[in-house]
Amino acid sequence: MREVEIKFRGKPIEDYGDTKWFYGNAVINYEDKLAYIEAVGQGFVLVEWETIGQFTGFTDSYSNESYEGDIVEYGGWFYIIKWDEEETGFYMHDKNNYEDDHLRMIDISVGEIMDNIYDNQNLIK
């Protein structure tokens, strides 16, 4: 069994200049919908609730880490990385969210992360 680092990313609520995303451990309060990322040199940074995404443990064909909410190009099609409650794991779902058209995360190794649903909605329209 391979060891996977548990970490998260999120977009900060406040302006941090050129830093658009923070990566690291997360403190998540589901009741109040608050999330903080423990960022190196910054302490705990409050991030936008909707943008919290967990590292999947997989990388794309260019060794980029994949997170929940990423948009992946695979075989000429775009997929969104989502947590699947029924399958209890991360999957790449068709952008139209067809139930029978999702790929296992192992397939990302031959795909490419193009962006994410928070920074580039146009890729999935």
C-alpha positions in Angstrom: 0.0 0.0 0.0 1.4 3.4 -1.0 1.7 6.2 1.5 -0.2 9.4 0.5 0.4 12.8 2.1 -2.8 14.3 3.5 -2.8 18.0 2.6 -5.2 20.6 1.2 -5.3 23.8 -0.8 -7.5 26.9 -0.7 -7.7 30.4 -2.0 -7.1 33.0 0.7 -9.9 35.5 1.5 -7.4 38.3 2.0 -4.9 39.6 -0.6 -1.5 38.0 -0.3 0.0 39.6 -3.5 1.1 37.0 -6.0 0.1 34.1 -3.8 -3.3 32.9 -5.1 -3.4 29.5 -3.3 -2.1 28.1 -0.1 -1.2 24.5 0.4 -0.7 22.5 3.6 -2.6 21.1 6.6 -6.1 22.3 7.1 -8.4 23.1 10.0 -12.0 22.8 8.8 -15.1 23.8 10.7 -18.0 22.2 8.8 -20.7 23.7 11.0 -19.6 27.3 10.5 -18.1 26.7 7.0 -14.7 28.1 7.9 -11.4 26.7 6.7 -7.8 27.6 7.4 -4.6 26.4 5.7 -1.5 26.1 7.8 0.9 28.0 5.4 4.6 28.0 5.8 5.7 31.4 7.1 2.1 32.6 7.3 0.6 30.6 10.1 -3.1 29.7 9.7 -4.6 31.5 6.7 -8.4 31.8 6.3 -9.4 30.6 2.9 -12.6 30.6 0.8 -14.8 27.7 2.0 -15.8 26.7 -1.6 -12.2 26.4 -2.7 -10.9 23.9 -0.1 -9.7 20.8 -2.0 -7.8 17.7 -0.8 -4.7 16.4 -2.5 -5.7 13.2 -4.3 -2.3 11.5 -4.0 -1.9 11.4 -7.8 0.0 13.5 -10.3 -0.6 14.2 -13.9 1.7 13.4 -16.9 3.8 16.4 -16.0 4.1 15.5 -12.3 1.7 18.2 -11.2 -0.2 17.3 -8.0 -3.9 16.9 -8.4 -6.5 18.3 -6.1 -10.3 18.1 -5.8 -11.7 20.7 -8.2 -8.9 20.4 -10.8 -9.8 20.3 -14.5 -8.0 17.5 -16.3 -7.7 17.0 -20.1 -7.7 13.3 -20.9 -8.2 11.8 -24.4 -9.5 15.1 -25.8 -12.2 15.4 -23.0 -12.3 17.5 -19.9 -12.9 16.0 -16.5 -13.3 17.5 -13.0 -11.7 15.8 -10.0 -14.4 15.2 -7.4 -14.9 13.1 -4.3 -17.4 10.3 -4.9 -19.3 9.4 -1.8 -20.7 6.2 -3.3 -17.3 5.0 -4.5 -15.5 6.5 -1.4 -12.7 7.9 -3.4 -11.6 10.6 -5.9 -12.6 10.2 -9.5 -12.4 12.3 -12.6 -16.0 13.1 -13.6 -17.2 14.1 -17.0 -17.8 17.9 -17.1 -21.4 17.2 -17.8 -21.5 15.0 -14.7 -22.8 11.9 -16.5 -23.0 9.2 -13.8 -21.5 6.5 -16.0 -18.7 8.6 -17.4 -16.0 9.0 -14.8 -12.4 7.8 -14.7 -10.3 6.4 -11.9 -7.6 8.7 -10.6 -4.9 6.3 -11.9 -5.8 7.6 -15.4 -4.6 11.1 -14.5 -1.0 9.9 -15.0 -1.6 10.2 -18.8 -3.8 13.3 -18.6 -2.9 16.9 -18.0 -4.2 19.3 -15.3 -5.4 22.3 -17.3 -6.6 24.5 -14.4 -9.3 24.3 -11.7 -13.0 25.1 -11.5 -12.4 28.2 -9.3 -10.0 30.0 -11.6 -11.2 29.0 -15.0 -14.9 28.1 -15.4 -14.7 28.6 -19.2 -12.9 25.2 -19.6 -15.9 23.3 -18.4 -18.7 25.3 -20.2 
